């Protein structure tokens, strides 16, 4: 007999839904809750917290962060849905599609001139706490949000053009008002957990925003790989055991990176969903980024330090971004309690990552406590 309680069983059912099915299920419920946010008995279920990637927040923090997280989620979903519907309808009418695309591209080229480029980019690495880091920055009084924190421009949406990308960020008029009239700092930025190892990202960032400040948040590569594996299991994209999945990784991904390197118009989402070990080799990714940008343009952080000494690390971050030392409280989002990794598997992975980590330590001139 299974030992699931009712909550466990419900979460098991939700985990088997596709992302679109989860959206269809949760969004109407959470829209209703948004109207009840001021009620004293306002609360979120475990599944709603997981869906919004809010981690294990206490009730008061759930309430404090719910509005921003939900509104951003809705904007992202509605934009993707409407874009797909319009594109599908227009593609069956070749001439109309070409005319529409011309006006669409022209609009964004013009509109982009009225928006600012981001001041910072959190470019590494997914499943390492980047949401928590980003939300901590956004709580600063002089930090301003784009329309969504993950725009995916520098990999598979690059064809939209720079104007489209800039259109996600605050207007130049807003920045002028706060900096020139109010005499305050004004910082905006985004996060993208996949582009550390995407072959064309560093070059594209340099070409479009050469002065951007680059933040990398690194995590023990074994824990990061396992965390990515667990999220793929929960999303119904992975049915192998962890050991079998990492054993199958090379065969699964065979040729995909080479194809992305050769063809800038080719992008494989499957590669980034299943590259548990590949994306956890930080040395190769950072070495490539260091070819394009000077080291002083980077801030490299360790998630363990951020978790254990949040105040000290956010002082580094705010200093790096030329912001005042704001009294920001660090909140952990998207935290999941996963089953422990088999000790024998961890031992093998320690040996696997050890030479890669050693190269990373030499590149950065600092060591992390990862080899155990």
ABEGO torsion letter per residue (X at the ends): XBABBAAAAAAAAAAABBAAAAAAAAAAAAAAAAAAAABAABBBBAAAAAAAGAEBBBAAAAAAAAAAAAAAAAAAAAAAAAAAAAAAAAAABAAAAAAAAAAAAAAAAAAAAABBBBABBBAOBBGAGAAAAAAAAAABAABBBBABABAGAABAAAAAEAAAAAAABBBAAAAAAAAAAAGBBBBBBBBBAAAAABAAAAAAAAAABAABBBBBBBBBAAAAAAAAAAAAAAAGABABBAAAAAAAAAAAABGAAAAAAABAABBBAAAAAABAAAAABAAAAAAAAAAABBAAABBBBBAAAAAABAAAAAAAAAAAAGBBBBBBBBBBBGBBBBBBBBAAAAAAAAAAAAAAAAAAAAAAGBBBBABX
